[in-house]
């Protein structure tokens, strides 16, 4: 079992620098395309007010909506990353499975 863990570690190790590069690229893209929080929060507050909320609960509900949306985006992004990693690992490991067959003695 330890040998299998070591082999998987060796297969995944080359992906680490690429993941770091893609993460920094994504961070740079988000920095250039980000909308100021003030603009986002004002629009969400307007939405909550139009929905019929009044008083001090407007700000609390607006924060809750922004939090829920950001959590949903993070979940989708994490799912996509896991899908790409698992697909890559499956494509790399699948050809190796064919070599695991034991030949029958004649």
DSSP file (Angstrom, degrees, kcal/mol; ACC not computed):
  #  RESIDUE AA STRUCTURE BP1 BP2  ACC     N-H-->O    O-->H-N    N-H-->O    O-->H-N    TCO  KAPPA ALPHA  PHI   PSI    X-CA   Y-CA   Z-CA
    1    1 A X     >        0   0    0      0, 0.0     4,-2.1     0, 0.0     5,-0.2   0.000 360.0 360.0 360.0 -37.7    0.0    0.0    0.0
    2    2 A X  H  >  +     0   0    0      1,-0.2     4,-2.2     2,-0.2     5,-0.1   0.864 360.0  54.4 -65.0 -35.5    2.9    2.4    0.8
    3    3 A X  H  > S+     0   0    0      2,-0.2     4,-2.3     1,-0.2    -1,-0.2   0.897 107.6  49.6 -65.3 -39.4    4.3    1.7   -2.7
    4    4 A X  H  > S+     0   0    0      2,-0.2     4,-2.5     1,-0.2    -2,-0.2   0.913 110.2  50.5 -65.4 -42.1    1.1    2.7   -4.3
    5    5 A X  H  X S+     0   0    0     -4,-2.1     4,-2.3     1,-0.2    -2,-0.2   0.889 110.7  50.1 -60.5 -39.6    1.0    5.9   -2.2
    6    6 A X  H  X S+     0   0    0     -4,-2.2     4,-2.1     2,-0.2    -2,-0.2   0.904 110.1  49.5 -66.5 -41.3    4.5    6.6   -3.3
    7    7 A X  H  X S+     0   0    0     -4,-2.3     4,-1.8     2,-0.2    -2,-0.2   0.908 111.7  48.3 -65.1 -41.6    3.6    6.1   -7.0
    8    8 A X  H  X S+     0   0    0     -4,-2.5     4,-2.2     1,-0.2     5,-0.2   0.913 110.5  52.2 -64.7 -41.3    0.6    8.3   -6.8
    9    9 A X  H  X S+     0   0    0     -4,-2.3     4,-2.0     1,-0.2    -2,-0.2   0.885 108.8  50.3 -60.0 -39.3    2.7   11.0   -5.1
   10   10 A X  H  X S+     0   0    0     -4,-2.1     4,-0.6     1,-0.2    -1,-0.2   0.833 111.3  49.1 -68.3 -32.4    5.3   10.8   -7.9
   11   11 A X  H  < S+     0   0    0     -4,-1.8    -2,-0.2     1,-0.2     3,-0.2   0.862 116.3  41.2 -73.3 -35.6    2.5   11.2  -10.5
   12   12 A X  H >X S+     0   0    0     -4,-2.2     3,-1.7     1,-0.2     4,-0.6   0.760  95.9  79.8 -84.7 -26.1    1.0   14.2   -8.7
   13   13 A X  H >< S+     0   0    0     -4,-2.0     3,-1.3     1,-0.3     4,-0.5   0.852  87.7  55.6 -54.0 -42.4    4.2   15.9   -7.8
   14   14 A X  T 3X S+     0   0    0     -4,-0.6     4,-0.6     1,-0.2    -1,-0.3   0.727 100.3  62.6 -65.7 -17.1    4.8   17.4  -11.3
   15   15 A X  H <> S+     0   0    0     -3,-1.7     4,-2.6    -4,-0.2    -1,-0.2   0.733  84.4  78.1 -77.6 -20.9    1.4   19.1  -11.1
   16   16 A X  H <X S+     0   0    0     -3,-1.3     4,-2.2    -4,-0.6     5,-0.2   0.917  93.9  44.9 -59.2 -49.7    2.3   21.2   -8.1
   17   17 A X  H  > S+     0   0    0     -4,-0.5     4,-2.3     1,-0.2    -1,-0.2   0.899 114.2  50.6 -62.5 -37.2    4.3   23.9  -10.0
   18   18 A X  H  X S+     0   0    0     -4,-0.6     4,-2.6     2,-0.2    -1,-0.2   0.901 109.3  50.7 -66.0 -39.7    1.6   24.1  -12.7
   19   19 A X  H  X S+     0   0    0     -4,-2.6     4,-2.3     2,-0.2    -1,-0.2   0.898 110.2  50.0 -64.3 -39.9   -1.1   24.5  -10.0
   20   20 A X  H  X S+     0   0    0     -4,-2.2     4,-2.3     2,-0.2    -2,-0.2   0.905 111.4  49.0 -63.9 -41.1    0.9   27.3   -8.4
   21   21 A X  H  X S+     0   0    0     -4,-2.3     4,-2.1     1,-0.2    -2,-0.2   0.924 112.9  46.6 -64.6 -44.7    1.3   29.1  -11.8
   22   22 A X  H  X S+     0   0    0     -4,-2.6     4,-2.5     1,-0.2    -1,-0.2   0.864 110.8  53.3 -66.8 -35.3   -2.4   28.8  -12.6
   23   23 A X  H  X S+     0   0    0     -4,-2.3     4,-2.5     2,-0.2    -2,-0.2   0.926 110.1  46.3 -64.9 -44.7   -3.3   30.0   -9.1
   24   24 A X  H  X S+     0   0    0     -4,-2.3     4,-2.1     2,-0.2    -2,-0.2   0.876 112.5  51.2 -66.3 -35.8   -1.2   33.1   -9.5
   25   25 A X  H  X S+     0   0    0     -4,-2.1     4,-2.2     2,-0.2    -2,-0.2   0.912 110.6  48.5 -65.1 -42.5   -2.6   33.7  -13.0
   26   26 A X  H  X S+     0   0    0     -4,-2.5     4,-2.4     2,-0.2    -2,-0.2   0.905 110.1  51.9 -63.9 -41.9   -6.1   33.4  -11.6
   27   27 A X  H  X S+     0   0    0     -4,-2.5     4,-1.9     1,-0.2    -1,-0.2   0.905 109.9  49.4 -60.7 -41.5   -5.3   35.8   -8.8
   28   28 A X  H  X S+     0   0    0     -4,-2.1     4,-1.7     2,-0.2    -2,-0.2   0.902 110.6  49.8 -65.4 -40.9   -4.0   38.3  -11.3
   29   29 A X  H  X S+     0   0    0     -4,-2.2     4,-1.6     1,-0.2    -2,-0.2   0.901 111.4  48.7 -64.3 -40.8   -7.1   38.1  -13.5
   30   30 A X  H  X S+     0   0    0     -4,-2.4     4,-0.7     1,-0.2    -1,-0.2   0.850 107.6  55.3 -68.7 -33.4   -9.3   38.6  -10.5
   31   31 A X  H  < S+     0   0    0     -4,-1.9     3,-0.3     1,-0.2    -1,-0.2   0.882 111.7  43.7 -66.5 -36.9   -7.4   41.6   -9.4
   32   32 A X  H  < S+     0   0    0     -4,-1.7    -1,-0.2     1,-0.2    -2,-0.2   0.792 120.7  39.4 -77.9 -27.6   -7.8   43.3  -12.7
   33   33 A X  H  < S+     0   0    0     -4,-1.6    -1,-0.2    -5,-0.2    -2,-0.2   0.328  85.3 124.6-105.7   8.0  -11.5   42.4  -13.1
   34   34 A X     <  -     0   0    0     -4,-0.7     2,-0.4    -3,-0.3    -3,-0.0  -0.407  52.6-139.5 -74.7 145.1  -12.7   42.9   -9.6
   35   35 A X        -     0   0    0     -2,-0.1     5,-0.1     1,-0.1    -2,-0.1  -0.819  34.2 -97.7 -97.6 139.4  -15.6   45.3   -8.8
   36   36 A X    >>  -     0   0    0     -2,-0.4     4,-1.7     1,-0.1     3,-0.7  -0.303  28.3-126.4 -58.5 140.6  -15.2   47.5   -5.7
   37   37 A X  H 3> S+     0   0    0      1,-0.2     4,-3.0     2,-0.2     5,-0.3   0.819 107.5  63.0 -59.8 -31.7  -17.1   46.0   -2.8
   38   38 A X  H 3> S+     0   0    0      1,-0.2     4,-2.2     2,-0.2    -1,-0.2   0.918 104.1  46.7 -59.7 -43.4  -19.0   49.3   -2.3
   39   39 A X  H <> S+     0   0    0     -3,-0.7     4,-1.8     2,-0.2    -1,-0.2   0.905 114.9  46.7 -65.2 -41.8  -20.6   48.9   -5.7
   40   40 A X  H  X S+     0   0    0     -4,-1.7     4,-2.1     1,-0.2    -2,-0.2   0.941 113.6  47.2 -65.3 -47.7  -21.5   45.3   -5.1
   41   41 A X  H  X S+     0   0    0     -4,-3.0     4,-2.6     1,-0.2    -2,-0.2   0.879 109.8  52.6 -66.3 -38.6  -22.9   45.8   -1.6
   42   42 A X  H  X S+     0   0    0     -4,-2.2     4,-2.4    -5,-0.3    -1,-0.2   0.913 110.4  48.8 -63.4 -42.0  -25.0   48.9   -2.6
   43   43 A X  H  X S+     0   0    0     -4,-1.8     4,-2.1     2,-0.2    -2,-0.2   0.893 112.0  48.1 -65.4 -39.1  -26.6   46.8   -5.4
   44   44 A X  H  X S+     0   0    0     -4,-2.1     4,-2.5     2,-0.2    -2,-0.2   0.904 110.6  51.6 -68.6 -40.0  -27.4   43.9   -3.1
   45   45 A X  H  X S+     0   0    0     -4,-2.6     4,-2.5     1,-0.2    -2,-0.2   0.910 109.3  50.7 -61.4 -41.5  -28.8   46.3   -0.5
   46   46 A X  H  X S+     0   0    0     -4,-2.4     4,-2.5     2,-0.2    -1,-0.2   0.908 109.7  50.9 -60.9 -41.5  -31.0   47.8   -3.3
   47   47 A X  H  X S+     0   0    0     -4,-2.1     4,-1.3     2,-0.2    -2,-0.2   0.918 111.2  47.2 -61.8 -44.6  -32.2   44.3   -4.2
   48   48 A X  H  <>S+     0   0    0     -4,-2.5     5,-1.8     1,-0.2     4,-0.3   0.886 112.1  50.5 -66.0 -38.9  -33.0   43.5   -0.6
   49   49 A X  H ><5S+     0   0    0     -4,-2.5     3,-1.5     1,-0.2    -2,-0.2   0.907 108.7  51.3 -65.4 -41.8  -34.9   46.8   -0.2
   50   50 A X  H 3<5S+     0   0    0     -4,-2.5    -1,-0.2     1,-0.3    -2,-0.2   0.788 101.7  62.5 -65.1 -26.7  -36.9   46.1   -3.4
   51   51 A X  T 3<5S-     0   0    0     -4,-1.3    -1,-0.3    -5,-0.2    -2,-0.2   0.604 127.6 -98.2 -75.2 -10.0  -37.8   42.7   -2.0
   52   52 A X  T < 5S+     0   0    0     -3,-1.5     2,-0.3    -4,-0.3    -3,-0.2   0.504  75.7 139.1 111.5   5.2  -39.6   44.5    0.8
   53   53 A X      < -     0   0    0     -5,-1.8    -1,-0.3     4,-0.1     2,-0.3  -0.620  26.6-177.6 -84.4 142.6  -37.1   44.5    3.7
   54   54 A X    >   +     0   0    0     -2,-0.3     3,-0.7     4,-0.0     2,-0.1  -0.911  37.3  15.7-134.1 161.5  -36.8   47.7    5.8
   55   55 A X  T >  S-     0   0    0     -2,-0.3     3,-1.5     1,-0.2     4,-0.4  -0.331 113.7 -22.2  80.6-156.9  -34.7   48.9    8.7
   56   56 A X  T 3> S+     0   0    0      1,-0.3     4,-1.0     2,-0.2     3,-0.3   0.626 122.8  73.3 -70.2 -13.0  -31.5   47.4   10.1
   57   57 A X  H <> S+     0   0    0     -3,-0.7     4,-2.7     1,-0.2     5,-0.3   0.674  79.4  76.1 -75.3 -14.5  -32.1   44.0    8.6
   58   58 A X  H <> S+     0   0    0     -3,-1.5     4,-2.2     1,-0.2    -1,-0.2   0.947  98.1  43.2 -60.4 -47.9  -31.4   45.3    5.1
   59   59 A X  H  > S+     0   0    0     -4,-0.4     4,-2.4    -3,-0.3    -1,-0.2   0.905 114.5  49.8 -66.4 -41.2  -27.6   45.3    5.8
   60   60 A X  H  X S+     0   0    0     -4,-1.0     4,-2.1     1,-0.2    -1,-0.2   0.917 113.6  45.2 -64.4 -43.4  -27.6   41.9    7.5
   61   61 A X  H  X S+     0   0    0     -4,-2.7     4,-2.3     2,-0.2    -1,-0.2   0.862 111.3  53.5 -69.8 -34.4  -29.6   40.3    4.7
   62   62 A X  H  X S+     0   0    0     -4,-2.2     4,-2.4    -5,-0.3    -2,-0.2   0.925 110.0  47.6 -64.7 -43.4  -27.4   41.9    2.1
   63   63 A X  H  X S+     0   0    0     -4,-2.4     4,-2.6     1,-0.2    -2,-0.2   0.895 111.1  51.8 -62.7 -39.4  -24.3   40.5    3.8
   64   64 A X  H  X S+     0   0    0     -4,-2.1     4,-2.5     2,-0.2    -2,-0.2   0.900 110.0  48.7 -64.7 -40.2  -25.9   37.1    4.0
   65   65 A X  H  X S+     0   0    0     -4,-2.3     4,-2.3     2,-0.2    -2,-0.2   0.916 112.6  47.2 -66.1 -42.7  -26.7   37.1    0.3
   66   66 A X  H  X S+     0   0    0     -4,-2.4     4,-2.5     2,-0.2     5,-0.2   0.917 113.1  49.7 -64.2 -42.5  -23.2   38.2   -0.7
   67   67 A X  H  X S+     0   0    0     -4,-2.6     4,-2.3     1,-0.2    -2,-0.2   0.921 111.1  48.8 -61.2 -44.8  -21.8   35.5    1.6
   68   68 A X  H  X S+     0   0    0     -4,-2.5     4,-2.0     1,-0.2    -1,-0.2   0.901 112.3  48.6 -63.2 -41.4  -24.0   32.8    0.1
   69   69 A X  H  X S+     0   0    0     -4,-2.3     4,-2.3     2,-0.2    -2,-0.2   0.924 112.4  47.3 -66.5 -44.1  -23.1   33.8   -3.4
   70   70 A X  H  X S+     0   0    0     -4,-2.5     4,-2.4     1,-0.2    -2,-0.2   0.882 111.3  51.6 -65.3 -37.7  -19.4   33.8   -2.7
   71   71 A X  H  X S+     0   0    0     -4,-2.3     4,-2.1    -5,-0.2    -1,-0.2   0.895 109.8  50.0 -64.6 -39.5  -19.6   30.4   -0.9
   72   72 A X  H  X S+     0   0    0     -4,-2.0     4,-2.2     2,-0.2    -2,-0.2   0.915 110.8  49.0 -65.5 -42.8  -21.5   29.0   -4.0
   73   73 A X  H  X S+     0   0    0     -4,-2.3     4,-2.4     1,-0.2    -2,-0.2   0.910 111.2  49.9 -62.7 -42.1  -18.8   30.3   -6.3
   74   74 A X  H  X S+     0   0    0     -4,-2.4     4,-2.4     1,-0.2    -1,-0.2   0.889 110.1  51.0 -64.2 -38.6  -16.0   28.9   -4.2
   75   75 A X  H  X S+     0   0    0     -4,-2.1     4,-2.3     2,-0.2    -2,-0.2   0.919 111.2  46.9 -65.6 -43.8  -17.8   25.5   -4.1
   76   76 A X  H  X S+     0   0    0     -4,-2.2     4,-2.3     2,-0.2    -2,-0.2   0.914 112.6  49.9 -64.4 -42.9  -18.2   25.4   -7.9
   77   77 A X  H  X S+     0   0    0     -4,-2.4     4,-2.1     1,-0.2    -2,-0.2   0.910 111.3  48.3 -62.9 -42.2  -14.5   26.4   -8.4
   78   78 A X  H  X S+     0   0    0     -4,-2.4     4,-2.4     2,-0.2    -1,-0.2   0.890 110.3  52.1 -65.3 -38.8  -13.3   23.7   -6.0
   79   79 A X  H  X S+     0   0    0     -4,-2.3     4,-2.4     2,-0.2    -2,-0.2   0.901 109.2  50.0 -63.9 -40.6  -15.5   21.1   -7.8
   80   80 A X  H  X S+     0   0    0     -4,-2.3     4,-2.4     2,-0.2    -2,-0.2   0.912 110.4  49.8 -64.0 -42.2  -14.0   22.1  -11.1
   81   81 A X  H  X S+     0   0    0     -4,-2.1     4,-2.3     1,-0.2    -2,-0.2   0.921 111.6  48.1 -62.6 -43.8  -10.5   21.8   -9.8
   82   82 A X  H  X S+     0   0    0     -4,-2.4     4,-2.8     2,-0.2     5,-0.2   0.897 110.6  52.2 -63.9 -40.1  -11.2   18.4   -8.3
   83   83 A X  H  X S+     0   0    0     -4,-2.4     4,-2.5     2,-0.2     5,-0.2   0.926 110.6  47.1 -62.1 -45.0  -12.8   17.2  -11.6
   84   84 A X  H  X S+     0   0    0     -4,-2.4     4,-2.3     2,-0.2    -2,-0.2   0.919 114.0  47.8 -63.5 -43.3   -9.7   18.3  -13.6
   85   85 A X  H  X S+     0   0    0     -4,-2.3     4,-2.5     2,-0.2    -2,-0.2   0.935 114.1  45.6 -64.5 -46.2   -7.3   16.6  -11.2
   86   86 A X  H  X S+     0   0    0     -4,-2.8     4,-2.4     2,-0.2    -2,-0.2   0.880 112.9  50.6 -66.3 -37.5   -9.3   13.3  -11.1
   87   87 A X  H  X S+     0   0    0     -4,-2.5     4,-2.4    -5,-0.2    -1,-0.2   0.923 111.6  48.1 -64.5 -43.5   -9.7   13.3  -14.8
   88   88 A X  H  X S+     0   0    0     -4,-2.3     4,-1.9    -5,-0.2    -2,-0.2   0.925 112.7  48.2 -62.6 -44.9   -5.9   13.8  -15.3
   89   89 A X  H  X S+     0   0    0     -4,-2.5     4,-2.6     1,-0.2     5,-0.2   0.904 111.3  50.7 -63.8 -39.8   -5.1   11.1  -12.8
   90   90 A X  H  X S+     0   0    0     -4,-2.4     4,-2.5     1,-0.2    -1,-0.2   0.908 110.3  49.5 -64.2 -41.1   -7.5    8.7  -14.5
   91   91 A X  H  X S+     0   0    0     -4,-2.4     4,-0.6     1,-0.2    -1,-0.2   0.840 115.1  44.5 -67.4 -32.2   -6.0    9.4  -17.9
   92   92 A X  H  < S+     0   0    0     -4,-1.9     4,-0.5    -5,-0.2    -2,-0.2   0.889 119.3  40.3 -77.4 -39.7   -2.5    8.8  -16.6
   93   93 A X  H >X S+     0   0    0     -4,-2.6     4,-1.2    -5,-0.2     3,-0.6   0.799  98.5  75.0 -82.2 -30.0   -3.3    5.7  -14.5
   94   94 A X  H >X S+     0   0    0     -4,-2.5     4,-0.8     1,-0.3     3,-0.7   0.889  95.4  48.5 -56.1 -46.0   -5.6    4.0  -17.0
   95   95 A X  H 3< S+     0   0    0     -4,-0.6     3,-0.5     1,-0.2     4,-0.5   0.848 107.5  57.4 -63.4 -29.7   -2.9    2.8  -19.4
   96   96 A X  H X4 S+     0   0    0     -3,-0.6     3,-0.9    -4,-0.5     4,-0.3   0.791  95.1  65.8 -69.6 -25.7   -0.9    1.5  -16.4
   97   97 A X  H X< S+     0   0    0     -4,-1.2     3,-1.5    -3,-0.7     4,-0.3   0.850  92.2  61.6 -64.0 -34.1   -3.9   -0.8  -15.5
   98   98 A X  G >< S+     0   0    0     -4,-0.8     3,-0.6    -3,-0.5    -1,-0.2   0.771  99.9  55.0 -65.3 -24.5   -3.4   -2.8  -18.7
   99   99 A X  G <  S+     0   0    0     -3,-0.9    -1,-0.3    -4,-0.5    -2,-0.2   0.537  92.3  73.4 -84.5  -6.6    0.1   -3.8  -17.5
  100  100 A X  G <   +     0   0    0     -3,-1.5    -1,-0.2    -4,-0.3    -2,-0.2   0.550  68.9 114.1 -84.2  -7.8   -1.3   -5.2  -14.2
  101  101 A X    <   -     0   0    0     -3,-0.6     2,-0.5    -4,-0.3    -3,-0.0  -0.347  64.6-132.0 -64.6 142.1   -2.8   -8.3  -15.8
  102  102 A X        -     0   0    0     -2,-0.0     2,-0.3     1,-0.0    -1,-0.1  -0.814  19.1-126.6 -95.8 135.3   -1.3  -11.6  -14.8
  103  103 A X        -     0   0    0     -2,-0.5     2,-0.3     1,-0.1    -1,-0.0  -0.603  22.8-121.9 -81.5 138.9   -0.5  -13.9  -17.7
  104  104 A X        -     0   0    0     -2,-0.3     2,-0.2     1,-0.1    -1,-0.1  -0.598  25.3-116.4 -81.8 139.3   -1.9  -17.4  -17.4
  105  105 A X              0   0    0     -2,-0.3    -1,-0.1     1,-0.1     0, 0.0  -0.537 360.0 360.0 -73.8 137.8    0.6  -20.2  -17.5
  106  106 A X              0   0    0     -2,-0.2    -1,-0.1     0, 0.0    -2,-0.0   0.453 360.0 360.0 -79.2 360.0    0.1  -22.5  -20.5
